Amino acid sequence: MKVNAVLDKSYQPTDDEEFMNDRQVEYFREKLEQWKASLLSDSKDTIEGMQEGTRNIPDVADRASEETDRALELRTRDRQRKLVAKIDAALRRIEDGSYGYCEATGEPISLKRLDARPIATLSLEAQERHERKEKVHRDD
């Protein structure tokens, strides 16, 4: 499903429209692609910064502090890498026409939820059920 709707910069999806019409699909596709581009740019900057920032620090405490900062940065980038994979999965769902529909119920995911979390795969109700079930199993 290739959609090439032209969007006004001020466009916001509304519940008054048909769910996942061409404009809504294009809105979310652009939102996901911009988010992905931003994450990849940040990742590239981090790699370049780490390559340039490698230096020999004689003070043990300073070196430990720098290593801690690097480890934190790498964990952040790893989370972002996983987020890019979820964005790619959402873009694939846009292509196959399943984007915006709950994986558990098949019902539409609210536009507010998709706008806040465009990689969402579950409706708010299904997500809450999933989290409650997960919590119950963790407590065992």
Protein Blocks (a to p, Z undefined) as FASTA:
>chain_A
ZZfbdcdfkbccdfkbcehifklmmmmmmmmmmmmmmmmmmmmmmmmmmmmmgccdfblk
lmmmmmmmmmmmmmmmmmmmmmmmmmmmmmmmmmnopgoiafklopacdfklmmmmmmbc
bdfklmmmmmmmmmmmmmZZ
